[in-house]
Amino acid sequence: MSTPSSQRHPVPNMDTSCFACGSENVCGLHMEFHTDGEKLYSNVTPPAHLSGWESLLHGGIISTMLDEIMAWTAIHLLQRIILTKSMHVEFLHPIQVNTELEVQGWVEEQTDRKAWIQGLIVDSKGQELARSRGELVLFTPDSKVLQRILPASITEKVQRRFQDR
């Protein structure tokens, strides 16, 4: 059972251009995140232009939402930058576009360098529609690997965010 929204707190975003969570991406999902300290949540109503067959939500979009909730779960709850190494998605029921969904993420297990995160999409009645399990590689903001991959502006934003917490 999920935590009532009144007991959840917003999680600040760091990238306005991201397809999944970017507030300024005109084609994106505009996912916003909230937490109760144990899980992350995002309420999303995918628009019709993200359909696959007719009015069914495209499986790639479902996977994107699950990947994003798992990533932000690790970023926020574990205070680490991540890269998804692998993920497994189960499509339990077809999802219609323009349907209000809740996407949830939580930490299953972690080591110093990896985390296994769970993701879940439910409808307004709590029916499970899709779920995922991802293996994420964890990095500190000063990681030399990340400095080669990500723009300095991103790693600097992450470092400031983790310092402010």
Secondary structure by P-SEA (a helix, b strand, c coil): cccccccbbbbbbccccccccccccccccbbbbbbcccbbbbbbbcccccccccccccaaaaaaaaaaaaaaaaaacccbbbbbcbbbbbbcccccccbbbbbbbbbccccccbbbbbbbbbccccccccccccbbbbbccccaaaaacccaaaaaaaaaaaaac
